[in-house]
Amino acid sequence: MSDNKFYETSIKSDTIYDGKILKLRVETVELQNKKYSKREIVDHQKGVGIIAYDGDDKLWMVSQYRIAVDKVMLEIPAGLVDANEAPIEAAKRELQEEIGFLPEQIDFLFTMHSSPGFTNDKLLFFVAKDLVESKLDLDEDENLEANSYPIDELYNMVENGEITDAKTIIAIQYAMMNRNN
């Protein structure tokens, strides 16, 4: 979609915060009607999410506390892409760190922008199969537990509100739609 009638021209950018994995900036933009507006933007480091199969009908998940929502969340394995690291290598590394397995087969699926109204956060999804044991140490700031769950059980957990993480819901729906493929 390249309709220029929606385009906004940035005329000024002010960085409010510059942290380890994100930056907050305020963009002053000129609209098509020659008026001006401000846009608060969160720049976020690119990440990967992995739909990791344990056999044909189970997915690996991680449980970890998320302070932003003050609860333990059940999520797909995921993490940030390091500088100069290929996303597929980040996906393999995250699987080794979080669930202790390396995939013999891993394929890129699609890209998701989590909420483009205020962030450029981008997550690249991969599907991983034929996992072999290969443990790497967790990052020092991570505390999580990995288990595999039947896809049907995970789907029910989405429907009853137990799983609310967007990337995980997308992954479970993908797994449901692609059964026996």
N, C-alpha and C positions, 0 to 999 in steps of 0.2 A: 504494500500500500504506500504509494509515493505521492499522495495528493498534497501539494504544497499549500493548500488553503489552511491546513492545520499547523504548519511549521511555525516554530517560535525561534527567534534569533537571540542567542545569549549575548548580552552586551557587557556583563560584569559578573565575575565569580569571586565570592569571598569564602575562604575556608574557615569554618568555625571550630572544628575539631579534627585532628589528624592522629588516629590511633594505630594499633597493631594490625587490625583486620578491616577497619572501616574508617571512612572520612565523612564528615558532615560539611556540606557547603550550601551556600545560598546563591542561587543564580538569579540575576535580574534579566528578564527576557522582554523582548519587544514582540508583541502579538501582531497578527496580520492587519488588525484595524489601527495600527500605529500607537496603541496604548501599551503600558508597561505593567509587568507583574513580577512577583517574586516566586521562585520555586525552591523549596527545601529538598535537597537531594542527599541520600545516603549512598556513598560509593562503597561497594563491598567487594572483597576479594572473591574471585571466581571459585566455585566449589564443584564437587562431584557427589552424586548419589548412586548407590549400587543396588540393583535388584539381584540379590545373590540367592540362587536356588540351592537348597539342600535336597537333592533328589528331584523328582518331577513335581511334587505337590506341596513343597514347604519352602518358606523363605527365611533367611537369616535376618534377625532383628537385634537391635541393641537397646537396652534400657539405660537411661541416664537422667540425672537431675538437671533440669533447665531452670536457672534462676529467673529468667525473664518471665516465665509463667508460674514459677514456684511449684513445680511438680515434676515427678519422674515421668518421662515420655518414652514411649515405645516407638522407635524409628528405624528406618533402613540405615545400613552403614553409610556414612557420608563424611566429608571433610573438605578442607580447603586445598587448592592447588598451590604448591610452593612456587616461588619465582623460578623461572627457567625449567619447570617440570611440565611434561606433557600430561594433559588430563587423564589419559588412559593409564599412565604410570602412577598418578595420584590415586586413581581408583584401585589399582592393585595394592598399593601401599596401605591405603585405608582398610582394605579387607584384611590384610595381614595384621595390622595393628588392632583392629576392632573385633574381628571374629577368629583370627588365627588361621586363616586359610588363604591360599593363592589360587586364582582361577586358571585352569588350563584353557578355558574359552571365555573371552570377554569381548563384548561388542558395544560400540556407541549406539544409543537409541535416539535421543532427542535432547533439546535444550529447553529449559524453563526459566522465565523471568518471574520471580516470586510476586512482586508488586510494583510494576513499572511506574505507578503514579508518584512514587517517592524514592525508589531505589533502583540501581542498576544491577542488583543482586542477580547472578546468573548461575544456574545449576545444570551441569551436564549429566544426564542419566546414562548408565551403562547396565547391561545385563551380564551376569557372570554365572557360569556353569562349570561342572566338573572340577570341583574344589579339592585341593590337596593341602594337607596340614603344612603350615609355614608361618610360624608366629614371629611377629615383631613386637617390640615393647610399645606400650601405649605412650602417647604424649604425656609429659609429666603433669599436665593439668586435666587429664581425663580420668574419670572413674565410671566405668560402665560394665554391663554384663551382657553377654551375647547368648542367644538361644534361637533355635529354629521353630517356626510355627506353621501349622497347616494354613494354606491360603484361605480356605473357607472360614477358619476361625478368625483370621486377620480381617477378612471382609466383614464379618459379624461385629468385630470390635470397632470398625469404622462406622457401621450403621448405628451402633448403640452409643457412640460418642466417646468410647475409650481411647481411640486413636484420633487425634486432631491435627497432627503435623501434616502440612500440605504435601510435602515431597513424599511422605510415606503413603498417604492416601492415593496419590498418583501412581506410585509403584504397585500398590496392592491392586488397584483397578487395572493396571497394565497386565499384571499376572493373571487376574481373573479372565480378562479378555483373550489372553494368549495361551490358555490351557491346551495341552496336547498338541502344541505346534512345534 
